[in-house]
Amino acid sequence: MKRPRARDLGINIGRMKSGRYNAITDVAGVRVGHVTLIDGQGKLVPGKGPIRTGVTAILPHGSDLFLDKVTGAVLRINGFGEVTNAEQIHEMGFIEGPIMLTNTWNVPRVADAVIDWYVARNPAMGVTTWGISPVVAETSDMFLNDIVGRHVTREQVFRAIDSAKDGAVEEGAVGGGTGMTCYDFKSGIGTASRKLPDKLGGYTVGILVQSNFGWRPQLMIDGVPVGRELIDYKPLRRTSDTPPEMKRDIDSGSIIVVLATDAPCSTRILNRLAMRAQNGLARTGSHTGNTSGDFVIAFSTTRRKKHFNDRLTYLFEQVVEEGDLINHLFWSVVEATEEAVLNSLFKSDTMVGIDDRVAPGLPIEETIALMKKYGHKQVHLP
């Protein structure tokens, strides 16, 4: 059976409407590409496999992102992780390339490949103008994947960028999310969106997550303690040689949240929106553990900066930070973040990784039964 999204089951998070695809690509111009690497089985041979990893590219628009930069922000919720060039974004307020998601040890290789990708397309970089500052974020897939091998290659990074497209987004165990787990179930990439009413500008907020955090008893689905009810359901299978730091019994792991909007937001406003993503994570059960690397990368597609300035000043439209509009933008971030995390779980099937470790998929029928038990009578099999 093709695994459903939350809404396919009648689980409609929040009260606001989603966009056409209920995805980050509902923000006009945004595109997403994945390269998924699954190979081998059985005993871990460090540097060789088994391989359960990949890379995801999020492109804020279809033009040259270096020459036509988007207003951006990076928010650290908890800093046990990495977002390359975050300090430049803090300082300058712009993102000038694709946003790449992968595993922890692939970060430098992916960043290097992004530089190669741009140099191949713009020979002026590093010669007559400065070069691209890659934005690469990570979560760790070492429970299922041979992370030592750093298996994502230059060609695969190129393919993730070049294959990025709009429309429906593939979710679950794909791209950078291939080897991830969340709340002790298999997870990966998830996405969702919210569309504001026309009277508030009709703006869209889109969220994409790479989820890899949480302890099973914490998991909440639309207010239902599903994780607590499923505490004994197919626990993550851990072998005797599993590293002690991976035998967690509290919230750990990481999540990357990518936030896109076509609302004209300054860096400061994007930071305010990004702060609300934590509320969406909390609604799924997270309390942001000590070793959880939780970052939000946010951008506005309609506030841009040309690399080669042709004037001394720019006039920008900007969201008014009072009243219904800003509050609906906050509301959108919370709801879409919550739903994106749930989609990353619902769309991920059981996976067997290194040393035959098993990450079980969230059981659909059992989850439906629990939702009904707690009064969600509208939930059903698709």
HUWO-V104427 format. One record per residue. N is the residue number from 1. RES is the residue in one letter. SS is DSSP state (H for helix, E for strand, - for the rest). D_LAST is the distance of its C-alpha to the last C-alpha in Angstrom with 2 decimals. Layout:
N,RES,SS,D_LAST
N,RES,SS,D_LAST
//
This chain:
1,M,-,10.27
2,K,-,9.96
3,R,-,9.61
4,P,-,7.45
5,R,-,9.65
6,A,-,10.27
7,R,H,9.40
8,D,H,5.86
9,L,H,5.80
10,G,-,8.43
11,I,-,11.22
12,N,-,13.64
13,I,-,16.81
14,G,-,20.02
15,R,-,21.09
16,M,-,21.85
17,K,E,20.02
18,S,-,18.76
19,G,-,20.12
20,R,-,18.74
21,Y,-,17.23
22,N,-,17.02
23,A,-,19.42
24,I,H,23.13
25,T,H,23.71
26,D,H,23.22
27,V,-,26.81
28,A,-,28.79
29,G,-,30.43
30,V,-,28.57
31,R,E,27.54
32,V,E,26.05
33,G,E,26.93
34,H,E,26.28
35,V,E,28.25
36,T,E,26.77
37,L,E,29.25
38,I,E,28.33
39,D,E,31.26
40,G,-,32.99
41,Q,-,32.44
42,G,-,34.57
43,K,-,37.49
44,L,-,37.91
45,V,E,40.75
46,P,-,41.35
47,G,-,41.47
48,K,-,39.94
49,G,E,36.46
50,P,-,33.86
51,I,E,32.25
52,R,E,28.95
53,T,E,29.50
54,G,E,29.44
55,V,E,30.06
56,T,E,28.24
57,A,E,30.04
58,I,E,29.38
59,L,E,31.72
60,P,-,32.42
61,H,-,33.58
62,G,-,34.55
63,S,-,38.32
64,D,-,40.70
65,L,-,39.57
66,F,-,43.03
67,L,-,44.95
68,D,E,42.51
69,K,E,41.39
70,V,E,38.81
71,T,E,39.54
72,G,E,37.99
73,A,E,38.07
74,V,E,37.31
75,L,E,36.84
76,R,E,37.44
77,I,E,35.62
78,N,E,36.98
79,G,E,39.08
80,F,-,38.51
81,G,-,37.40
82,E,-,38.28
83,V,E,37.79
84,T,-,40.55
85,N,-,42.80
86,A,H,41.42
87,E,H,45.02
88,Q,H,45.66
89,I,H,42.66
90,H,H,44.02
91,E,H,47.40
92,M,H,46.68
93,G,-,43.38
94,F,E,41.86
95,I,E,39.52
96,E,-,40.93
97,G,-,38.51
98,P,-,35.01
99,I,E,33.34
100,M,E,32.74
101,L,E,30.67
102,T,E,31.53
103,N,E,32.81
104,T,H,35.96
105,W,H,38.54
106,N,H,37.31
107,V,H,38.17
108,P,H,41.72
109,R,H,40.86
110,V,H,38.10
111,A,H,40.48
112,D,H,43.22
113,A,H,41.05
114,V,H,40.09
115,I,H,43.85
116,D,H,44.40
117,W,H,41.67
118,Y,H,43.40
119,V,H,46.94
120,A,H,46.10
121,R,H,45.09
122,N,-,47.69
123,P,-,51.03
124,A,-,52.52
125,M,E,50.60
126,G,-,53.07
127,V,-,55.93
128,T,-,56.34
129,T,E,53.48
130,W,-,51.62
131,G,-,48.56
132,I,-,44.89
133,S,-,43.95
134,P,-,40.65
135,V,E,37.89
136,V,E,36.20
137,A,E,34.20
138,E,E,33.11
139,T,E,31.44
140,S,-,32.51
141,D,-,30.61
142,M,-,33.47
143,F,-,31.53
144,L,-,29.81
145,N,-,31.96
146,D,-,35.64
147,I,H,36.39
148,V,H,40.08
149,G,H,39.49
150,R,-,38.36
151,H,-,36.61
152,V,-,35.53
153,T,-,38.17
154,R,H,39.70
155,E,H,38.18
156,Q,H,34.65
157,V,H,35.17
158,F,H,36.43
159,R,H,33.39
160,A,H,30.95
161,I,H,32.93
162,D,H,33.49
163,S,-,29.89
164,A,-,28.58
165,K,E,26.69
166,D,-,24.99
167,G,-,21.52
168,A,-,18.29
169,V,-,19.21
170,E,-,18.33
171,E,-,17.43
172,G,E,17.81
173,A,-,20.74
174,V,-,22.43
175,G,H,25.79
176,G,H,27.62
177,G,H,24.70
178,T,-,24.70
179,G,-,26.54
180,M,-,25.59
181,T,E,24.36
182,C,E,23.45
183,Y,-,23.86
184,D,-,24.60
185,F,E,21.22
186,K,E,20.73
187,S,-,20.27
188,G,-,21.70
189,I,E,21.05
190,G,E,18.80
191,T,E,19.18
192,A,E,18.63
193,S,E,20.82
194,R,E,22.24
195,K,E,24.12
196,L,-,27.17
197,P,-,28.29
198,D,H,30.80
199,K,H,33.54
200,L,H,33.21
201,G,-,33.45
202,G,-,29.85
203,Y,-,29.80
204,T,E,26.83
205,V,E,26.35
206,G,E,24.33
207,I,E,23.85
208,L,E,23.38
209,V,E,23.87
210,Q,E,24.98
211,S,E,24.33
212,N,E,26.53
213,F,E,27.58
214,G,-,27.35
215,W,-,27.85
216,R,H,25.07
217,P,H,26.37
218,Q,H,26.13
219,L,-,22.38
220,M,-,21.03
221,I,E,17.53
222,D,-,18.03
223,G,-,21.08
224,V,E,19.79
225,P,-,21.99
226,V,H,19.36
227,G,H,21.95
228,R,H,24.59
229,E,H,22.50
230,L,-,21.60
231,I,-,25.18
232,D,-,25.85
233,Y,-,22.65
234,K,-,23.78
235,P,-,26.12
236,L,-,27.01
237,R,E,29.45
238,R,-,32.73
239,T,-,35.84
240,S,-,39.37
241,D,-,40.33
242,T,-,37.61
243,P,-,39.58
244,P,H,40.23
245,E,H,38.79
246,M,H,35.38
247,K,-,35.37
248,R,-,34.10
249,D,-,33.55
250,I,-,33.31
251,D,-,31.56
252,S,-,32.58
253,G,E,31.32
254,S,E,30.68
255,I,E,28.46
256,I,E,29.14
257,V,E,27.77
258,V,E,28.39
259,L,E,28.63
260,A,E,29.13
261,T,E,30.14
262,D,-,31.98
263,A,-,33.81
264,P,-,37.48
265,C,-,37.85
266,S,-,40.89
267,T,H,40.71
268,R,H,41.49
269,I,H,38.66
270,L,H,36.24
271,N,H,37.46
272,R,H,36.77
273,L,H,33.17
274,A,H,32.78
275,M,H,34.06
276,R,H,31.10
277,A,H,28.67
278,Q,H,30.07
279,N,H,28.79
280,G,H,25.20
281,L,H,25.79
282,A,H,27.35
283,R,H,24.36
284,T,H,22.42
285,G,-,25.47
286,S,-,27.94
287,H,-,31.62
288,T,-,32.75
289,G,-,34.60
290,N,-,38.08
291,T,-,37.11
292,S,-,34.05
293,G,E,34.56
294,D,E,32.64
295,F,E,33.35
296,V,E,32.10
297,I,E,33.10
298,A,E,33.03
299,F,E,34.18
300,S,E,34.76
301,T,E,34.54
302,T,E,36.94
303,R,E,39.81
304,R,E,41.43
305,K,E,44.78
306,K,E,46.66
307,H,-,48.17
308,F,-,51.40
309,N,-,52.29
310,D,-,54.14
311,R,-,55.20
312,L,-,56.30
313,T,-,53.66
314,Y,-,50.20
315,L,-,48.86
316,F,-,45.29
317,E,-,42.98
318,Q,-,41.52
319,V,-,39.11
320,V,-,41.10
321,E,-,40.63
322,E,-,40.67
323,G,-,38.72
324,D,H,35.19
325,L,H,34.47
326,I,H,35.08
327,N,H,33.22
328,H,H,30.11
329,L,H,30.35
330,F,H,30.59
331,W,H,27.65
332,S,H,25.56
333,V,H,26.53
334,V,H,25.60
335,E,H,22.11
336,A,H,21.28
337,T,H,22.84
338,E,H,20.88
339,E,H,17.51
340,A,H,18.78
341,V,H,19.70
342,L,H,16.34
343,N,H,14.75
344,S,H,17.54
345,L,H,16.47
346,F,H,12.71
347,K,-,13.42
348,S,-,16.36
349,D,-,16.59
350,T,-,19.57
351,M,E,22.82
352,V,E,26.31
353,G,-,29.17
354,I,H,32.92
355,D,H,34.66
356,D,H,31.45
357,R,-,30.05
358,V,E,26.39
359,A,E,23.93
360,P,-,20.84
361,G,-,17.36
362,L,-,15.77
363,P,-,14.21
364,I,H,10.52
365,E,H,10.83
366,E,H,14.22
367,T,H,13.30
368,I,H,10.85
369,A,H,13.81
370,L,H,16.21
371,M,H,14.67
372,K,H,14.87
373,K,H,18.32
374,Y,-,19.49
375,G,-,18.58
376,H,-,15.26
377,K,-,14.13
378,Q,-,11.52
379,V,-,9.24
380,H,-,6.29
381,L,-,3.83
382,P,-,0.00
//
